Amino acid sequence: MKKVLWVVLFMFFITACQETDQTSRTVDMYNSSGDMIGTVQLTEGDGGVDFKVELEGLDPGYHGIHVHEYPKCDQPDFTTAGSHFNPDGNEHGLMHPEGSHLGDLPNIEADPDGLVEAELMLPEATLMDGKKSLLDGEGTSLVIHEGQDDGVSQPGGESGARIVCGIIATDEKESAETPTDPTNFNEDQGE
């Protein structure tokens, strides 16, 4: 009997170690020059996905931020990310009377030094399986715009150009090109 118990416990341990953790994900965010400017931590929460945004180097003021439909962030304009993530076919805008795209998030604000520290929530989204999963298929992307999203204009809130992008995917994908590290450039300047 003891042998059976040990075998069952061993099998449980092996199975648990093989499961991937889909309840959280860190998204590296890159500007149009390929510089990493911060991260966004995604965590499965009650009723949606929580976003902890930590960025630097943005122009002071409000910026639109949205989940987009494809896990692609080709520079310089990030148009490969596609449109806003919208599995229900709703209109754009958190203030739209008929609902919003699932990928619509509240604006973020960069302080006078260009820093952003914000906590947001994307209701009804999930990191688990399902139609509203940010990891469905190959995944999605997170895009920040140069201006404020007005919350109602179609199709994207008139928030301007896409200036920052990060990939939300189940597999950690490495780019064929390694993004530049601005600190290396600064060290070279001192020589």
C-alpha positions as CSV (number, residue, x, y, z in Angstrom):
1,M,0.0,0.0,0.0
2,K,2.9,2.4,0.8
3,K,4.4,1.7,-2.6
4,V,1.2,2.7,-4.3
5,L,0.9,5.9,-2.3
6,W,4.5,6.8,-3.2
7,V,3.8,6.1,-6.9
8,V,0.7,8.2,-6.9
9,L,2.5,11.1,-5.1
10,F,5.4,10.8,-7.6
11,M,3.0,11.0,-10.6
12,F,1.2,14.0,-9.1
13,F,4.6,15.8,-8.6
14,I,5.7,15.1,-12.1
15,T,2.4,16.2,-13.6
16,A,2.4,19.4,-11.5
17,C,5.9,20.3,-12.7
18,Q,4.9,19.9,-16.3
19,E,2.0,22.4,-16.2
20,T,2.8,25.9,-17.5
21,D,1.8,28.8,-15.3
22,Q,-0.7,30.8,-17.3
23,T,-1.9,32.9,-14.4
24,S,0.8,35.6,-14.9
25,R,3.0,36.9,-17.7
26,T,5.6,39.7,-18.0
27,V,5.5,41.7,-21.2
28,D,8.7,43.5,-22.3
29,M,7.7,46.8,-23.9
30,Y,9.8,48.3,-26.8
31,N,9.7,51.7,-28.5
32,S,9.9,52.2,-32.2
33,S,13.8,52.3,-32.0
34,G,13.8,48.9,-30.5
35,D,14.8,50.0,-27.0
36,M,13.2,48.3,-24.1
37,I,11.5,51.0,-22.0
38,G,9.8,48.9,-19.3
39,T,7.5,46.0,-18.5
40,V,3.9,45.2,-17.9
41,Q,3.1,42.4,-15.5
42,L,-0.2,40.6,-16.4
43,T,-1.9,38.6,-13.6
44,E,-5.1,36.6,-13.7
45,G,-7.5,38.3,-11.3
46,D,-11.1,38.1,-10.2
47,G,-13.2,38.9,-13.2
48,G,-10.3,39.8,-15.6
49,V,-6.6,40.4,-16.1
50,D,-4.7,42.9,-13.9
51,F,-1.9,45.0,-15.6
52,K,0.9,46.5,-13.6
53,V,2.6,49.0,-15.9
54,E,6.1,50.3,-15.3
55,L,7.6,52.4,-18.2
56,E,10.0,55.2,-18.8
57,G,10.8,57.5,-21.7
58,L,7.2,58.5,-22.7
59,D,6.2,62.1,-23.4
60,P,4.5,63.6,-20.4
61,G,0.7,63.3,-20.5
62,Y,-2.0,60.7,-21.3
63,H,-1.5,57.8,-23.7
64,G,-4.0,55.3,-25.1
65,I,-3.1,51.7,-24.3
66,H,-4.8,48.7,-25.9
67,V,-4.5,45.0,-26.4
68,H,-4.2,44.2,-30.1
69,E,-5.1,41.1,-32.0
70,Y,-1.7,39.7,-33.1
71,P,1.5,38.9,-31.2
72,K,3.6,41.0,-33.6
73,C,5.5,44.2,-32.9
74,D,7.4,45.1,-36.1
75,Q,9.1,48.4,-35.9
76,P,8.8,51.3,-36.5
77,D,5.0,51.6,-36.6
78,F,3.8,48.3,-35.0
79,T,0.9,48.0,-37.5
80,T,1.6,44.2,-37.6
81,A,-0.1,44.1,-34.2
82,G,-3.4,44.5,-36.1
83,S,-6.6,46.0,-34.7
84,H,-7.8,46.1,-31.1
85,F,-8.5,42.7,-29.6
86,N,-12.3,42.4,-30.1
87,P,-13.6,38.8,-30.0
88,D,-17.2,40.0,-29.5
89,G,-17.3,42.5,-32.4
90,N,-18.1,45.5,-30.2
91,E,-17.5,49.2,-31.0
92,H,-14.4,51.0,-29.7
93,G,-14.3,53.0,-26.5
94,L,-14.7,52.5,-22.8
95,M,-17.3,55.3,-22.8
96,H,-19.2,53.9,-25.8
97,P,-22.9,53.2,-24.9
98,E,-22.9,49.8,-26.6
99,G,-19.8,48.4,-25.0
100,S,-16.2,48.4,-25.9
101,H,-13.5,46.3,-27.5
102,L,-12.2,43.7,-25.1
103,G,-8.7,45.2,-25.6
104,D,-9.7,48.7,-24.6
105,L,-7.9,49.9,-21.4
106,P,-8.1,53.2,-19.5
107,N,-5.5,55.8,-20.6
108,I,-2.1,55.8,-18.7
109,E,-0.4,59.0,-17.6
110,A,3.3,59.7,-18.0
111,D,4.6,62.1,-15.3
112,P,6.8,65.2,-16.2
113,D,9.9,62.8,-16.3
114,G,8.2,60.4,-18.7
115,L,7.6,57.7,-16.1
116,V,4.5,55.6,-15.9
117,E,3.5,53.5,-12.9
118,A,-0.1,52.3,-13.2
119,E,-2.4,49.5,-12.3
120,L,-5.2,48.7,-14.7
121,M,-7.8,45.9,-15.1
122,L,-9.1,44.4,-18.3
123,P,-12.5,43.0,-17.3
124,E,-13.7,39.7,-18.8
125,A,-10.3,39.0,-20.3
126,T,-8.3,35.9,-19.2
127,L,-4.9,34.3,-19.4
128,M,-6.5,30.9,-19.3
129,D,-8.2,29.1,-22.2
130,G,-11.2,30.5,-24.0
131,K,-12.6,33.0,-26.5
132,K,-11.5,36.0,-24.4
133,S,-8.0,34.7,-23.7
134,L,-5.1,37.1,-24.4
135,L,-3.1,33.9,-25.1
136,D,-5.5,32.3,-27.6
137,G,-3.9,31.1,-30.7
138,E,-0.4,32.6,-30.9
139,G,-1.3,35.4,-28.5
140,T,-1.9,39.1,-28.7
141,S,0.1,42.3,-28.2
142,L,0.0,45.4,-26.0
143,V,0.3,48.8,-27.8
144,I,0.7,52.3,-26.4
145,H,-0.2,55.3,-28.5
146,E,1.3,58.8,-28.7
147,G,-1.9,60.5,-27.5
148,Q,-4.9,60.1,-25.3
149,D,-7.7,57.8,-26.3
150,D,-11.0,59.8,-26.3
151,G,-13.0,56.7,-25.3
152,V,-15.6,56.9,-28.1
153,S,-14.2,57.6,-31.6
154,Q,-14.1,54.8,-34.1
155,P,-12.2,52.7,-34.8
156,G,-9.4,53.5,-32.3
157,G,-10.1,56.5,-30.1
158,E,-8.0,59.0,-32.2
159,S,-5.0,58.4,-29.9
160,G,-2.4,58.8,-32.6
161,A,0.5,56.7,-33.8
162,R,1.6,53.5,-32.1
163,I,4.8,54.3,-30.2
164,V,5.4,51.3,-27.9
165,C,4.6,47.6,-28.3
166,G,5.1,44.3,-26.4
167,I,4.1,40.7,-27.2
168,I,1.7,38.7,-25.0
169,A,2.3,35.0,-25.9
170,T,2.5,31.6,-24.3
171,D,5.9,31.0,-25.7
172,E,8.8,33.3,-24.9
173,K,9.7,34.4,-28.5
174,E,13.1,35.8,-29.2
175,S,13.4,38.4,-31.9
176,A,15.8,37.7,-34.8
177,E,17.2,41.2,-34.0
178,T,18.3,41.9,-30.5
179,P,16.9,45.3,-29.4
180,T,19.5,47.9,-28.7
181,D,20.5,48.7,-25.2
182,P,20.7,52.4,-24.6
183,T,23.1,52.1,-21.7
184,N,25.7,50.6,-24.0
185,F,25.5,53.6,-26.3
186,N,25.9,56.0,-23.3
187,E,29.0,54.1,-22.1
188,D,30.5,54.4,-25.6
189,Q,29.9,58.1,-25.6
190,G,32.0,58.5,-22.4
191,E,35.1,57.1,-24.1
